[in-house]
Amino acid sequence: MVKHVVMFKLIDFPTPKEKQEKLVEIKTKLEALIDKIDILRKITVDFNINPAETWDFILITELATLEDINIYSNYPEHVEVAKHVIGPVKADRACVDYQF
């Protein structure tokens, strides 16, 4: 099994409320992928609660193989969320993949 861990920093939002609304939208759309992408074993999105840290949210997925991460990344449903929901508000991204 492989864990795919991605951290995101978002652009600055005019208000904390707008940022929170976007975070909830991202979480909802990403976690809904579990029902659309059959190779996903698990998907979780959580928000950073420490304002002293850089990253706004973390995405953790579990898949069978490293190859499955590439397949998952190219699923149209994933591309839609990545490109149209996260992309316009993404300031930075970091990723680690590891076997467990």
N, CA, C and O atoms as a GROMACS GRO file, in nm:
protein
  400
    1MET      N    1   0.084  -0.118   0.000
    1MET     CA    2   0.000   0.000   0.000
    1MET      C    3   0.089   0.125   0.000
    1MET      O    4   0.201   0.124   0.050
    2VAL      N    5   0.034   0.231  -0.058
    2VAL     CA    6   0.106   0.357  -0.069
    2VAL      C    7   0.018   0.470  -0.016
    2VAL      O    8  -0.101   0.476  -0.046
    3LYS      N    9   0.079   0.558   0.064
    3LYS     CA   10   0.012   0.680   0.105
    3LYS      C   11   0.064   0.794   0.020
    3LYS      O   12   0.184   0.807  -0.002
    4HIS      N   13  -0.028   0.874  -0.028
    4HIS     CA   14   0.000   0.991  -0.110
    4HIS      C   15  -0.044   1.110  -0.024
    4HIS      O   16  -0.163   1.132  -0.002
    5VAL      N   17   0.055   1.187   0.024
    5VAL     CA   18   0.028   1.297   0.117
    5VAL      C   19   0.062   1.428   0.046
    5VAL      O   20   0.175   1.448   0.002
    6VAL      N   21  -0.037   1.516   0.037
    6VAL     CA   22  -0.017   1.644  -0.032
    6VAL      C   23  -0.060   1.757   0.060
    6VAL      O   24  -0.169   1.754   0.117
    7MET      N   25   0.027   1.857   0.073
    7MET     CA   26  -0.005   1.976   0.152
    7MET      C   27  -0.022   2.093   0.056
    7MET      O   28   0.053   2.108  -0.041
    8PHE      N   29  -0.120   2.177   0.087
    8PHE     CA   30  -0.150   2.292   0.002
    8PHE      C   31  -0.150   2.421   0.083
    8PHE      O   32  -0.196   2.425   0.198
    9LYS      N   33  -0.098   2.525   0.022
    9LYS     CA   34  -0.112   2.661   0.073
    9LYS      C   35  -0.199   2.735  -0.027
    9LYS      O   36  -0.176   2.728  -0.148
   10LEU      N   37  -0.298   2.804   0.024
   10LEU     CA   38  -0.388   2.879  -0.063
   10LEU      C   39  -0.347   3.025  -0.072
   10LEU      O   40  -0.271   3.075   0.012
   11ILE      N   41  -0.397   3.091  -0.174
   11ILE     CA   42  -0.375   3.234  -0.189
   11ILE      C   43  -0.444   3.308  -0.075
   11ILE      O   44  -0.523   3.248  -0.001
   12ASP      N   45  -0.415   3.434  -0.059
   12ASP     CA   46  -0.483   3.514   0.042
   12ASP      C   47  -0.626   3.541  -0.004
   12ASP      O   48  -0.651   3.571  -0.120
   13PHE      N   49  -0.718   3.530   0.089
   13PHE     CA   50  -0.859   3.557   0.062
   13PHE      C   51  -0.897   3.690   0.126
   13PHE      O   52  -0.836   3.731   0.224
   14PRO      N   53  -0.999   3.756   0.071
   14PRO     CA   54  -1.040   3.885   0.129
   14PRO      C   55  -1.085   3.874   0.275
   14PRO      O   56  -1.062   3.965   0.355
   15THR      N   57  -1.149   3.760   0.309
   15THR     CA   58  -1.197   3.742   0.447
   15THR      C   59  -1.171   3.598   0.492
   15THR      O   60  -1.162   3.508   0.410
   16PRO      N   61  -1.158   3.578   0.623
   16PRO     CA   62  -1.144   3.442   0.675
   16PRO      C   63  -1.265   3.354   0.639
   16PRO      O   64  -1.251   3.234   0.616
   17LYS      N   65  -1.382   3.413   0.635
   17LYS     CA   66  -1.504   3.339   0.601
   17LYS      C   67  -1.494   3.283   0.459
   17LYS      O   68  -1.530   3.167   0.435
   18GLU      N   69  -1.448   3.364   0.364
   18GLU     CA   70  -1.434   3.318   0.225
   18GLU      C   71  -1.332   3.204   0.215
   18GLU      O   72  -1.353   3.107   0.142
   19LYS      N   73  -1.224   3.215   0.290
   19LYS     CA   74  -1.124   3.109   0.290
   19LYS      C   75  -1.183   2.980   0.347
   19LYS      O   76  -1.163   2.872   0.290
   20GLN      N   77  -1.254   2.991   0.457
   20GLN     CA   78  -1.315   2.874   0.519
   20GLN      C   79  -1.416   2.808   0.425
   20GLN      O   80  -1.423   2.686   0.416
   21GLU      N   81  -1.494   2.889   0.355
   21GLU     CA   82  -1.592   2.834   0.259
   21GLU      C   83  -1.520   2.758   0.147
   21GLU      O   84  -1.566   2.651   0.106
   22LYS      N   85  -1.409   2.812   0.099
   22LYS     CA   86  -1.334   2.744  -0.006
   22LYS      C   87  -1.273   2.615   0.046
   22LYS      O   88  -1.274   2.514  -0.024
   23LEU      N   89  -1.220   2.616   0.168
   23LEU     CA   90  -1.164   2.495   0.226
   23LEU      C   91  -1.271   2.386   0.238
   23LEU      O   92  -1.244   2.269   0.208
   24VAL      N   93  -1.389   2.422   0.280
   24VAL     CA   94  -1.497   2.325   0.293
   24VAL      C   95  -1.536   2.270   0.155
   24VAL      O   96  -1.562   2.151   0.140
   25GLU      N   97  -1.541   2.357   0.056
   25GLU     CA   98  -1.572   2.312  -0.081
   25GLU      C   99  -1.465   2.213  -0.130
   25GLU      O  100  -1.499   2.109  -0.186
   26ILE      N  101  -1.340   2.245  -0.109
   26ILE     CA  102  -1.230   2.157  -0.151
   26ILE      C  103  -1.241   2.022  -0.081
   26ILE      O  104  -1.232   1.917  -0.146
   27LYS      N  105  -1.261   2.024   0.049
   27LYS     CA  106  -1.273   1.899   0.127
   27LYS      C  107  -1.388   1.814   0.074
   27LYS      O  108  -1.372   1.694   0.053
   28THR      N  109  -1.502   1.876   0.055
   28THR     CA  110  -1.621   1.804   0.007
   28THR      C  111  -1.597   1.741  -0.129
   28THR      O  112  -1.629   1.624  -0.151
   29LYS      N  113  -1.540   1.817  -0.221
   29LYS     CA  114  -1.516   1.766  -0.358
   29LYS      C  115  -1.411   1.658  -0.360
   29LYS      O  116  -1.427   1.557  -0.429
   30LEU      N  117  -1.302   1.677  -0.286
   30LEU     CA  118  -1.197   1.575  -0.284
   30LEU      C  119  -1.245   1.446  -0.218
   30LEU      O  120  -1.224   1.337  -0.272
   31GLU      N  121  -1.309   1.457  -0.104
   31GLU     CA  122  -1.353   1.336  -0.035
   31GLU      C  123  -1.462   1.262  -0.111
   31GLU      O  124  -1.480   1.141  -0.092
   32ALA      N  125  -1.536   1.331  -0.197
   32ALA     CA  126  -1.637   1.266  -0.280
   32ALA      C  127  -1.575   1.176  -0.387
   32ALA      O  128  -1.643   1.091  -0.444
   33LEU      N  129  -1.445   1.194  -0.413
   33LEU     CA  130  -1.378   1.111  -0.513
   33LEU      C  131  -1.373   0.964  -0.474
   33LEU      O  132  -1.356   0.878  -0.561
   34ILE      N  133  -1.388   0.933  -0.346
   34ILE     CA  134  -1.384   0.793  -0.302
   34ILE      C  135  -1.494   0.712  -0.371
   34ILE      O  136  -1.477   0.592  -0.393
   35ASP      N  137  -1.606   0.775  -0.404
   35ASP     CA  138  -1.717   0.706  -0.469
   35ASP      C  139  -1.707   0.708  -0.621
   35ASP      O  140  -1.789   0.647  -0.690
   36LYS      N  141  -1.607   0.778  -0.674
   36LYS     CA  142  -1.594   0.794  -0.819
   36LYS      C  143  -1.471   0.728  -0.878
   36LYS      O  144  -1.465   0.702  -0.998
   37ILE      N  145  -1.371   0.702  -0.794
   37ILE     CA  146  -1.244   0.647  -0.842
   37ILE      C  147  -1.220   0.516  -0.768
   37ILE      O  148  -1.187   0.515  -0.649
   38ASP      N  149  -1.238   0.406  -0.838
   38ASP     CA  150  -1.238   0.274  -0.774
   38ASP      C  151  -1.104   0.232  -0.715
   38ASP      O  152  -1.102   0.148  -0.626
   39ILE      N  153  -0.993   0.287  -0.760
   39ILE     CA  154  -0.862   0.246  -0.705
   39ILE      C  155  -0.828   0.317  -0.574
   39ILE      O  156  -0.732   0.280  -0.507
   40LEU      N  157  -0.905   0.419  -0.537
   40LEU     CA  158  -0.884   0.487  -0.409
   40LEU      C  159  -0.929   0.395  -0.297
   40LEU      O  160  -1.043   0.349  -0.296
   41ARG      N  161  -0.840   0.370  -0.202
   41ARG     CA  162  -0.874   0.288  -0.086
   41ARG      C  163  -0.925   0.376   0.029
   41ARG      O  164  -1.011   0.336   0.107
   42LYS      N  165  -0.869   0.498   0.036
   42LYS     CA  166  -0.907   0.592   0.143
   42LYS      C  167  -0.867   0.732   0.099
   42LYS      O  168  -0.767   0.749   0.030
   43ILE      N  169  -0.946   0.831   0.139
   43ILE     CA  170  -0.911   0.971   0.111
   43ILE      C  171  -0.960   1.056   0.228
   43ILE      O  172  -1.074   1.043   0.273
   44THR      N  173  -0.871   1.144   0.275
   44THR     CA  174  -0.902   1.231   0.388
   44THR      C  175  -0.845   1.369   0.359
   44THR      O  176  -0.734   1.383   0.308
   45VAL      N  177  -0.921   1.470   0.392
   45VAL     CA  178  -0.875   1.608   0.383
   45VAL      C  179  -0.896   1.672   0.520
   45VAL      O  180  -1.005   1.666   0.576
   46ASP      N  181  -0.790   1.735   0.572
   46ASP     CA  182  -0.800   1.804   0.700
   46ASP      C  183  -0.736   1.942   0.690
   46ASP      O  184  -0.646   1.965   0.608
   47PHE      N  185  -0.784   2.032   0.775
   47PHE     CA  186  -0.737   2.171   0.774
   47PHE      C  187  -0.634   2.193   0.883
   47PHE      O  188  -0.642   2.135   0.991
   48ASN      N  189  -0.537   2.277   0.853
   48ASN     CA  190  -0.435   2.316   0.951
   48ASN      C  191  -0.499   2.407   1.056
   48ASN      O  192  -0.569   2.503   1.023
   49ILE      N  193  -0.476   2.375   1.182
   49ILE     CA  194  -0.530   2.459   1.290
   49ILE      C  195  -0.424   2.549   1.352
   49ILE      O  196  -0.455   2.630   1.440
   50ASN      N  197  -0.299   2.537   1.306
   50ASN     CA  198  -0.190   2.616   1.362
   50ASN      C  199  -0.159   2.734   1.269
   50ASN      O  200  -0.099   2.713   1.163
   51PRO      N  201  -0.199   2.855   1.306
   51PRO     CA  202  -0.176   2.970   1.218
   51PRO      C  203  -0.029   3.006   1.198
   51PRO      O  204   0.004   3.082   1.107
   52ALA      N  205   0.060   2.952   1.280
   52ALA     CA  206   0.202   2.979   1.265
   52ALA      C  207   0.265   2.895   1.153
   52ALA      O  208   0.379   2.920   1.113
   53GLU      N  209   0.192   2.799   1.102
   53GLU     CA  210   0.244   2.711   0.996
   53GLU      C  211   0.199   2.759   0.858
   53GLU      O  212   0.101   2.832   0.845
   54THR      N  213   0.273   2.716   0.757
   54THR     CA  214   0.254   2.762   0.620
   54THR      C  215   0.135   2.699   0.548
   54THR      O  216   0.064   2.767   0.475
   55TRP      N  217   0.113   2.571   0.568
   55TRP     CA  218   0.017   2.495   0.488
   55TRP      C  219  -0.124   2.509   0.541
   55TRP      O  220  -0.147   2.512   0.662
   56ASP      N  221  -0.221   2.518   0.448
   56ASP     CA  222  -0.361   2.537   0.486
   56ASP      C  223  -0.437   2.407   0.502
   56ASP      O  224  -0.521   2.394   0.591
   57PHE      N  225  -0.409   2.309   0.416
   57PHE     CA  226  -0.477   2.181   0.431
   57PHE      C  227  -0.391   2.068   0.378
   57PHE      O  228  -0.296   2.089   0.302
   58ILE      N  229  -0.429   1.947   0.421
   58ILE     CA  230  -0.356   1.828   0.382
   58ILE      C  231  -0.454   1.727   0.320
   58ILE      O  232  -0.566   1.711   0.367
   59LEU      N  233  -0.408   1.663   0.216
   59LEU     CA  234  -0.482   1.556   0.150
   59LEU      C  235  -0.403   1.427   0.169
   59LEU      O  236  -0.285   1.421   0.136
   60ILE      N  237  -0.467   1.324   0.223
   60ILE     CA  238  -0.402   1.195   0.240
   60ILE      C  239  -0.486   1.090   0.170
   60ILE      O  240  -0.604   1.072   0.202
   61THR      N  241  -0.425   1.021   0.074
   61THR     CA  242  -0.495   0.912   0.006
   61THR      C  243  -0.416   0.784   0.024
   61THR      O  244  -0.294   0.786   0.042
   62GLU      N  245  -0.486   0.672   0.018
   62GLU     CA  246  -0.424   0.542   0.022
   62GLU      C  247  -0.462   0.467  -0.105
   62GLU      O  248  -0.579   0.458  -0.141
   63LEU      N  249  -0.358   0.414  -0.171
   63LEU     CA  250  -0.377   0.337  -0.294
   63LEU      C  251  -0.289   0.213  -0.286
   63LEU      O  252  -0.201   0.204  -0.200
   64ALA      N  253  -0.311   0.120  -0.376
   64ALA     CA  254  -0.238  -0.006  -0.370
   64ALA      C  255  -0.092   0.009  -0.413
   64ALA      O  256  -0.004  -0.052  -0.352
   65THR      N  257  -0.066   0.089  -0.516
   65THR     CA  258   0.069   0.098  -0.572
   65THR      C  259   0.102   0.242  -0.610
   65THR      O  260   0.014   0.328  -0.618
   66LEU      N  261   0.230   0.267  -0.633
   66LEU     CA  262   0.273   0.397  -0.682
   66LEU      C  263   0.214   0.425  -0.820
   66LEU      O  264   0.180   0.539  -0.851
   67GLU      N  265   0.203   0.323  -0.902
   67GLU     CA  266   0.140   0.339  -1.034
   67GLU      C  267  -0.005   0.386  -1.021
   67GLU      O  268  -0.053   0.464  -1.102
   68ASP      N  269  -0.075   0.337  -0.918
   68ASP     CA  270  -0.213   0.379  -0.897
   68ASP      C  271  -0.223   0.529  -0.868
   68ASP      O  272  -0.325   0.591  -0.900
   69ILE      N  273  -0.121   0.587  -0.807
   69ILE     CA  274  -0.123   0.732  -0.782
   69ILE      C  275  -0.126   0.807  -0.914
   69ILE      O  276  -0.199   0.905  -0.929
   70ASN      N  277  -0.047   0.762  -1.010
   70ASN     CA  278  -0.048   0.825  -1.142
   70ASN      C  279  -0.184   0.808  -1.209
   70ASN      O  280  -0.235   0.902  -1.270
   71ILE      N  281  -0.241   0.690  -1.198
   71ILE     CA  282  -0.374   0.666  -1.257
   71ILE      C  283  -0.477   0.757  -1.191
   71ILE      O  284  -0.556   0.823  -1.259
   72TYR      N  285  -0.476   0.761  -1.058
   72TYR     CA  286  -0.569   0.846  -0.982
   72TYR      C  287  -0.553   0.993  -1.023
   72TYR      O  288  -0.652   1.064  -1.042
   73SER      N  289  -0.430   1.038  -1.036
   73SER     CA  290  -0.402   1.177  -1.069
   73SER      C  291  -0.458   1.218  -1.205
   73SER      O  292  -0.485   1.335  -1.229
   74ASN      N  293  -0.476   1.120  -1.293
   74ASN     CA  294  -0.524   1.149  -1.428
   74ASN      C  295  -0.671   1.115  -1.450
   74ASN      O  296  -0.722   1.135  -1.561
   75TYR      N  297  -0.740   1.065  -1.348
   75TYR     CA  298  -0.884   1.042  -1.359
   75TYR      C  299  -0.952   1.175  -1.389
   75TYR      O  300  -0.918   1.275  -1.326
   76PRO      N  301  -1.046   1.179  -1.482
   76PRO     CA  302  -1.114   1.305  -1.513
   76PRO      C  303  -1.176   1.373  -1.391
   76PRO      O  304  -1.174   1.496  -1.381
   77GLU      N  305  -1.232   1.294  -1.299
   77GLU     CA  306  -1.295   1.353  -1.180
   77GLU      C  307  -1.191   1.422  -1.091
   77GLU      O  308  -1.218   1.528  -1.035
   78HIS      N  309  -1.073   1.361  -1.079
   78HIS     CA  310  -0.967   1.422  -1.001
   78HIS      C  311  -0.913   1.547  -1.071
   78HIS      O  312  -0.890   1.650  -1.007
   79VAL      N  313  -0.893   1.537  -1.200
   79VAL     CA  314  -0.842   1.651  -1.278
   79VAL      C  315  -0.938   1.769  -1.266
   79VAL      O  316  -0.894   1.883  -1.254
   80GLU      N  317  -1.067   1.742  -1.269
   80GLU     CA  318  -1.167   1.848  -1.257
   80GLU      C  319  -1.152   1.924  -1.125
   80GLU      O  320  -1.152   2.047  -1.124
   81VAL      N  321  -1.140   1.851  -1.016
   81VAL     CA  322  -1.125   1.915  -0.885
   81VAL      C  323  -0.991   1.989  -0.877
   81VAL      O  324  -0.985   2.103  -0.833
   82ALA      N  325  -0.884   1.923  -0.920
   82ALA     CA  326  -0.751   1.983  -0.912
   82ALA      C  327  -0.741   2.110  -0.996
   82ALA      O  328  -0.683   2.210  -0.953
   83LYS      N  329  -0.798   2.105  -1.114
   83LYS     CA  330  -0.784   2.217  -1.207
   83LYS      C  331  -0.881   2.332  -1.178
   83LYS      O  332  -0.842   2.449  -1.184
   84HIS      N  333  -1.006   2.298  -1.147
   84HIS     CA  334  -1.109   2.402  -1.140
   84HIS      C  335  -1.147   2.444  -0.998
   84HIS      O  336  -1.198   2.555  -0.978
   85VAL      N  337  -1.124   2.358  -0.899
   85VAL     CA  338  -1.160   2.395  -0.761
   85VAL      C  339  -1.036   2.441  -0.684
   85VAL      O  340  -1.038   2.545  -0.619
   86ILE      N  341  -0.928   2.362  -0.693
   86ILE     CA  342  -0.806   2.397  -0.619
   86ILE      C  343  -0.715   2.491  -0.698
   86ILE      O  344  -0.663   2.588  -0.643
   87GLY      N  345  -0.697   2.463  -0.824
   87GLY     CA  346  -0.603   2.539  -0.908
   87GLY      C  347  -0.612   2.690  -0.897
   87GLY      O  348  -0.509   2.755  -0.878
   88PRO      N  349  -0.729   2.748  -0.908
   88PRO     CA  350  -0.739   2.895  -0.903
   88PRO      C  351  -0.700   2.958  -0.768
   88PRO      O  352  -0.673   3.077  -0.761
   89VAL      N  353  -0.698   2.877  -0.661
   89VAL     CA  354  -0.667   2.932  -0.529
   89VAL      C  355  -0.539   2.874  -0.468
   89VAL      O  356  -0.505   2.905  -0.354
   90LYS      N  357  -0.469   2.791  -0.544
   90LYS     CA  358  -0.347   2.727  -0.493
   90LYS      C  359  -0.228   2.821  -0.506
   90LYS      O  360  -0.198   2.872  -0.614
   91ALA      N  361  -0.159   2.843  -0.393
   91ALA     CA  362  -0.036   2.922  -0.394
   91ALA      C  363   0.086   2.832  -0.396
   91ALA      O  364   0.189   2.866  -0.455
   92ASP      N  365   0.076   2.713  -0.331
   92ASP     CA  366   0.190   2.622  -0.325
   92ASP      C  367   0.140   2.482  -0.291
   92ASP      O  368   0.029   2.464  -0.242
   93ARG      N  369   0.226   2.385  -0.320
   93ARG     CA  370   0.192   2.244  -0.300
   93ARG      C  371   0.320   2.166  -0.271
   93ARG      O  372   0.424   2.193  -0.330
   94ALA      N  373   0.311   2.070  -0.179
   94ALA     CA  374   0.422   1.979  -0.151
   94ALA      C  375   0.364   1.838  -0.138
   94ALA      O  376   0.251   1.821  -0.092
   95CYS      N  377   0.442   1.738  -0.178
   95CYS     CA  378   0.390   1.602  -0.181
   95CYS      C  379   0.496   1.502  -0.136
   95CYS      O  380   0.614   1.518  -0.163
   96VAL      N  381   0.449   1.397  -0.066
   96VAL     CA  382   0.531   1.284  -0.029
   96VAL      C  383   0.448   1.158  -0.053
   96VAL      O  384   0.330   1.153  -0.016
   97ASP      N  385   0.510   1.056  -0.115
   97ASP     CA  386   0.447   0.927  -0.134
   97ASP      C  387   0.533   0.824  -0.064
   97ASP      O  388   0.655   0.824  -0.080
   98TYR      N  389   0.471   0.736   0.014
   98TYR     CA  390   0.550   0.634   0.083
   98TYR      C  391   0.471   0.504   0.098
   98TYR      O  392   0.348   0.503   0.101
   99GLN      N  393   0.546   0.395   0.108
   99GLN     CA  394   0.485   0.264   0.130
   99GLN      C  395   0.463   0.242   0.278
   99GLN      O  396   0.542   0.286   0.362
  100PHE      N  397   0.355   0.173   0.309
  100PHE     CA  398   0.330   0.137   0.450
  100PHE      C  399   0.273  -0.003   0.457
  100PHE      O  400   0.244  -0.052   0.567
   0.00000   0.00000   0.00000
